[in-house]
Amino acid sequence: MENNVTIIGAGLAGSEAALQLAKRGIKVKLYEMRPKKMTGAHVTENCAEFVCSNSLGSADTTNASGLLKAEMEILGGELIKIAYEHAVPAGNALAIAREDFSNAVTEKIKTNPNIKLIREELTEIPDGNVIIASGPLTSDELAKSIQKFTKTEHLHFFDAIAPIVEIDSINFEKAFWGVRYDKGEASYINCPMNKEEYERFYNILVNGERAELHGADKDAKFFESCLPVEVLASRGVDTLRFGPMKPVGLIDKRTGVENYAVVQLRQDNSAKTLFNLVGFQTNLKWGVQKELVHSIPGLENANIVRYGVMHRNTFINASQVLNPTLETKSREGLFFAGQITGTEGYTESIAGGLLAGINMARLLEGKELFTPPKETMLGALMNYITDKAHLEHISKRDGSLRYLPPQPINSNWAIVSPMEMSKNERRNKKLKTELLSKRALDTIQNIKL
């Protein structure tokens, strides 16, 4: 096969795949439609731009997301290395200065002699060796081409973005710095609420007018782990107090009080001037968002530099289309990577790009493609999205076997291949995840690629 590759999309997955191929001496044409054609969520033309949050989740290897990061580091992940170089304080999580990170990735791609960054939109799947990493914001024309190839009726979910505010406009007579249970640096800004303040906030939230969705989008589904805050709130008055506004472990040392609810803000840029509202993805109209944010104690005069918006996400039914190597079942040399495969989350997107890049290189080198072991988080994730067994269910009406529509998935312990444990080890969650994590890391360490 020709020793060159076309990659569609310079997001997290596409950028990772390009760097993996380039360092193996393989020539890459990396197509990115921005800035000629922008999406509903991106604001720059940079590669690997973060759009919703600036957090890659936990860095602790006893956390599913943290284990996936560690596995990628061992396998030679490029973006995870750059992410740690541009980390900002976020307790046990890995959060990045998003502009610095994407600038660094863009520069590394532009200066790599094996990568040609082409600012054009591809509307058809090209011939040859191709990695489609166009992401959740795939253009309509390319989505039609993918839909035709995959023979899939539906490709869309919806996602939402949280507002960002300026730190200088936050009232620290009410807000305080802290981290849950004092674990790590006090890097979050916390805005506490009493019962009366929470109820006033809740009423604005559930009664606020939402931005209208049109046509077929009216029936679109949401990502379950990235639901708009107003959708979460509609499930019950206390849902937020047991979710993103959980007060447990967040005590203002000035008062010693554990409040009724707490809104947290996380650092968004390296200059520490911008903070995003954690868990506050929203599709509310901007006027309602302003009223809602200003109803939060400490944010009464907050300067909102970016409002929350909703955007459509595209993903395929990977169980029908892909092997666990991320190569398509029906066409050799065509891979998919990133959120378009049905994985959810930034870390998971990078992981898909890493695997697709490694396997495209192995294909061109005449080597057997790498299927990551199910004992690892990477392997468990790829196996889950490509195995249709979990989509099967028995119809209650006639007893026939039918298939549930796929739901995007992120890294979690439930999908990892089980291991033999004592009853005590199974019941002790901390011990159980430590054992699973050690097994995964030992497995990855012994892989020779």
Salt bridges, closest charged atoms under 4 A:
GLU32 OE2 - ARG34 NE 3.10
GLU45 OE2 - ARG119 NH2 3.86
GLU49 OE1 - ARG34 NH1 3.43
GLU78 OE2 - LYS23 NZ 2.89
GLU78 OE1 - LYS81 NZ 3.83
GLU78 OE1 - LYS108 NZ 2.82
GLU121 OE2 - LYS37 NZ 3.33
ASP140 OD1 - ARG312 NH2 2.53
GLU141 OE2 - LYS144 NZ 3.38
GLU153 OE2 - HIS154 NE2 3.41
ASP182 OD1 - LYS253 NZ 3.01
GLU199 OE2 - LYS195 NZ 2.58
GLU209 OE2 - LYS285 NZ 3.18
GLU212 OE2 - HIS214 ND1 4.00
ASP217 OD1 - ARG312 NH1 3.44
GLU224 OE2 - ARG235 NH1 2.99
ASP238 OD1 - ARG241 NE 3.08
ASP252 OD2 - ARG254 NH2 2.97
ASP268 OD1 - ARG98 NH2 2.26
GLU300 OE2 - LYS174 NZ 2.55
GLU365 OE1 - LYS367 NZ 3.39
ASP398 OD2 - ARG402 NH2 3.06
GLU434 OE2 - LYS430 NZ 2.60
ASP442 OD2 - LYS438 NZ 2.85
